[in-house]
Amino acid sequence: MQENRERAGFDRRMTREEINQLEIERYDGPVCVIKHSKDIKPAIKALREEHLLGFDTETRPCFRKGQSFQPSLIQLAGKEMVYLFQISQTGLPRELCALLANPDIIKAGAAPVQDLNPLRQMREFEPAGFVDIGEMARTLGIKNHGLRGLAAVLLGFRISKQSQVSNWAKKDLTTAQVKYAAMDAWVSRTIYLHLQDIEENGIKPVQEATALEA
């Protein structure tokens, strides 16, 4: 196992310069954007059938000292579909909180506690089933723990951060925003599966990413 990690480069941290040399990949799979209350229940019903979800949130950026905003978007990636909940438009529904509190559904993300704390300020709930893929990687001896670094080390591509600092509270998200948000959740789920393979079987080749485009 240790020999495999060293051969894969897990014995050192992949640098920003090395990551920037990789090709950018973008999510090109199906996305369901929920910005009306009537669409919440069907989306939650579909998500309850999943056993593993990729998780992330987006918040409108702050440019002035002392300024702060509530989260605008929750991303949940299932096996076949990524769901984007525009909570800036719908509020944080009880049904979604119940899903985030369901211990039987794994929610994998990078440092999810940082995303969950602001959500709990919007509506109190007790998160359950969350897994920090950065902590998972650390226990396996991997030196990169952030989403961008893990995608580079484990999946061999670079995630674009071009839309990160954009207005996530706007009513109609741009195509670039939708793809960016979906990518982060989808990659979190994919990384979790890859780390799980490493835990159980050792290093495996990168699986074909069918929901990606160059």
ABEGO torsion letter per residue (X at the ends): XAAAAAAAGAABBBBAAAAAABBBBBBABBBBBBABAAAAAAAAAAAAABABBBBBBBBBBBABBGBBBBBABBBBBBAABBBBBBAAAAEBBAAAAAAAABAABBBBBBGAAAAAAAAAAABBBBBBGBBBAAAAAAAAGBABABAAAAAAAAAGBBBBAAAABBBAABABBBAAAAAAAAAAAAAAAAAAAAAAAAAAAEBBBBBBBAABBX
